[in-house]
């Protein structure tokens, strides 16, 4: 599977401008990739202004993602601000070229920025399937919680996706934890961050990366906007797990 990560500046709290901007960035990928991953809250930046910016599930962002998936021939993943029954969620959409949509609501809300006072947490992990791959999508702060990210024996995955707005002040943690999640889960990991400065005055250096099941970095985007496409091999992953069957000895965790 060909996987593309897109690291970009964002227009602060400007959904239409961000959708237009990403549409231009995705054009060269048409027909050349199978999965495109965009950052967390890619239409707005990481904002607590949910009341003014939230959309329903079937709003303009989902429609745009369905159009882009159809045009590029690739599945598309990224999160946005969703309102549902009066509650706000940091919701990731995984949209396939046929228009079907998978969702994941961010479980761990970033209390340091007050995210828990605005948004509601999700309570269920998602495992999606695309081209024979088992994929678990997660969002930013989830990366710090290995039990939530764990490759369960009863619900295994091959690829972890992390979409984020992760500031430069803690970017060393981001890079170290992406590698750790790949090694401990014996899975490919793709982490997509933003670049530049947001409307809250936070700076981002990106460091979006694709990492293989052994912890080797396949590609990284540092200190700039950019797109990177990696070729992922399911056969190599399966052979590695057979050679090093560490997951068979893993602990079983129970979450409340």
C-alpha positions in Angstrom: 0.0 0.0 0.0 1.2 3.5 -0.8 0.7 5.9 2.1 1.0 9.7 1.8 1.4 12.1 4.7 0.7 15.8 4.2 2.4 18.3 6.5 1.1 21.8 6.1 0.5 25.2 7.6 -3.1 25.8 8.5 -5.3 28.9 8.0 -6.5 29.6 11.6 -10.3 28.9 12.0 -10.9 29.1 8.3 -12.4 25.8 7.1 -13.1 26.8 3.5 -9.6 28.2 3.1 -8.1 25.0 4.5 -10.2 22.8 2.3 -9.2 24.8 -0.8 -5.5 24.7 0.2 -5.5 21.0 0.8 -7.3 20.3 -2.4 -4.4 21.9 -4.3 -1.9 19.8 -2.3 -3.8 16.6 -3.1 -4.0 17.1 -6.9 -0.5 15.7 -7.6 -1.3 12.6 -5.5 -4.2 11.5 -7.7 -3.7 8.0 -8.9 -0.3 7.7 -7.2 -1.2 6.7 -3.7 -3.7 4.6 -1.7 -4.1 6.4 1.6 -3.7 10.1 2.4 -3.4 11.3 6.0 -4.1 14.9 6.9 -3.5 16.6 10.4 -5.7 16.9 13.4 -8.4 19.6 13.0 -7.1 20.2 9.5 -9.9 22.6 8.7 -9.4 25.0 11.6 -6.3 24.3 13.7 -6.4 23.1 17.3 -9.1 25.6 18.6 -11.5 25.6 21.5 -13.9 27.8 19.5 -16.1 24.8 18.7 -19.5 26.6 19.0 -18.6 28.8 16.0 -16.8 26.2 13.9 -18.4 22.8 14.5 -20.1 21.0 11.6 -22.5 18.0 11.6 -21.2 14.7 10.4 -22.6 15.1 7.0 -21.5 18.7 6.6 -19.1 20.4 4.2 -15.9 18.7 5.5 -17.2 15.2 5.1 -18.6 16.1 1.6 -15.2 17.5 0.7 -13.3 14.4 1.9 -15.7 12.2 -0.1 -15.0 14.3 -3.2 -11.2 14.2 -2.7 -11.2 10.5 -2.1 -13.2 9.9 -5.3 -10.9 12.2 -7.3 -7.6 10.9 -6.0 -8.7 7.2 -5.9 -7.3 7.1 -2.3 -8.7 6.8 1.2 -8.5 10.0 3.1 -8.0 10.5 6.9 -8.1 13.6 9.1 -10.0 15.1 12.0 -12.4 18.0 12.3 -14.7 19.6 14.8 -18.0 17.7 14.8 -21.3 18.5 16.5 -23.7 15.7 17.3 -26.8 16.0 19.5 -25.4 19.3 20.9 -22.0 17.8 21.9 -18.7 18.6 20.3 -16.2 16.0 19.2 -12.7 16.0 17.8 -13.6 13.4 15.2 -11.4 11.6 12.7 -13.0 10.6 9.4 -11.6 7.8 7.3 -13.2 8.2 3.9 -12.9 5.7 1.0 -13.2 6.5 -2.7 -16.6 4.8 -2.7 -17.8 7.4 -0.3 -18.1 5.2 2.8 -17.0 6.7 6.1 -15.4 5.3 9.2 -15.1 7.5 12.4 -13.1 7.7 15.5 -13.7 10.3 18.3 -10.6 11.4 20.2 -10.4 9.5 23.5 -7.8 11.4 25.5 -8.6 15.1 25.6 -5.7 17.5 26.1 -6.6 19.0 29.5 -3.5 21.3 29.5 -5.2 23.3 26.7 -8.7 22.9 28.2 -9.9 20.5 25.4 -11.8 18.5 28.0 -13.9 21.6 28.8 -15.1 22.0 25.2 -15.2 18.5 23.7 -16.6 15.2 24.6 -14.3 12.1 24.7 -14.8 9.0 22.6 -15.0 5.7 24.4 -14.4 3.2 21.6 -11.3 2.3 19.6 -11.8 2.0 15.9 -10.3 -0.6 13.6 -10.8 0.1 9.9 -10.0 -2.0 6.9 -8.6 -0.8 3.6 -7.0 -2.9 0.8 -6.5 -5.8 3.2 -4.9 -3.7 5.9 -6.2 -3.4 9.4 -5.9 0.2 10.5 -6.3 1.9 13.9 -6.7 5.7 13.7 -5.8 7.8 16.8 -5.5 11.5 17.5 -2.6 13.5 19.0 -2.7 13.2 22.8 -3.7 9.5 22.5 -0.1 8.9 21.5 1.0 9.3 25.2 -1.2 6.4 26.4 0.2 3.0 25.3 -2.6 0.9 26.7 -5.1 2.7 24.5 -2.8 2.2 21.5 -2.0 -1.4 22.2 -2.2 -4.1 19.5 -4.7 -6.4 21.1 -4.7 -10.1 20.4 -8.5 -10.0 20.0 -8.5 -7.0 17.7 -5.1 -6.7 15.9 -4.0 -4.0 13.5 -1.2 -3.5 11.0 -1.1 0.3 10.8 -1.5 3.0 13.4 -2.4 6.5 12.3 -1.8 9.5 14.5 -3.0 12.9 13.3 -1.9 15.9 15.5 -1.2 19.5 16.3 1.9 18.8 18.4 3.9 22.0 19.3 7.7 22.3 18.8 8.3 22.6 22.6 7.4 18.9 23.0 8.3 17.6 19.5 11.0 15.3 20.9 8.3 13.5 22.8 6.3 13.1 19.6 9.2 11.5 17.7 10.2 9.2 20.5 6.6 8.0 21.2 5.9 7.4 17.5 8.9 5.1 17.4 7.9 3.4 20.7 4.3 2.7 19.4 5.7 1.1 16.2 8.2 -1.1 18.1 5.9 -2.3 20.9 3.0 -3.0 18.5 5.1 -4.4 15.7 3.1 -2.2 13.3 3.7 0.5 10.8 3.0 4.0 12.2 2.2 7.2 10.4 2.2 10.4 12.4 1.0 13.7 10.7 1.7 17.0 12.4 1.3 20.6 11.2 4.0 23.2 10.5 4.2 27.0 11.3 2.4 29.0 13.9 -1.3 28.8 14.8 -3.7 31.5 15.9 -3.0 30.7 19.6 0.7 31.6 19.1 2.0 28.1 19.2 4.8 27.0 16.9 5.1 23.7 15.1 8.1 22.1 13.4 6.2 19.2 12.0 8.4 16.0 12.2 5.6 14.0 10.5 7.0 10.6 9.9 6.3 7.1 8.6 7.9 4.3 10.7 8.1 0.6 10.1 7.3 -2.3 12.4 10.9 -2.5 13.7 11.2 1.2 14.5 13.0 2.2 11.4 12.0 5.6 9.9 10.9 5.3 6.3 10.6 9.1 5.8 10.3 12.3 7.8 9.3 15.9 7.0 11.1 18.4 9.2 10.8 22.2 9.5 8.8 22.7 6.3 5.6 21.9 4.5 5.7 18.8 2.4 4.3 15.5 1.3 6.0 12.1 1.7 4.8 8.8 0.2 5.9 5.5 1.5 5.4 2.0 0.1 4.3 -0.3 2.9 4.6 -4.1 2.6 2.1 -6.3 4.4 4.2 -9.4 3.6 7.3 -7.9 5.2 5.2 -7.0 8.3 3.8 -10.6 8.6 7.2 -12.2 8.1 8.7 -9.9 10.8 6.0 -10.9 13.2 6.7 -14.6 12.5 10.4 -14.1 13.0 9.9 -12.2 16.2 6.6 -13.3 17.8 6.7 -10.8 20.7 3.0 -10.0 20.5 2.1 -13.5 21.5 3.6 -12.8 24.9 1.9 -9.4 25.4 -0.1 -8.6 28.5 -3.9 -8.3 28.3 -5.1 -5.0 29.6 -8.6 -4.1 30.8 -9.7 -0.5 30.5 -12.5 0.8 32.8 
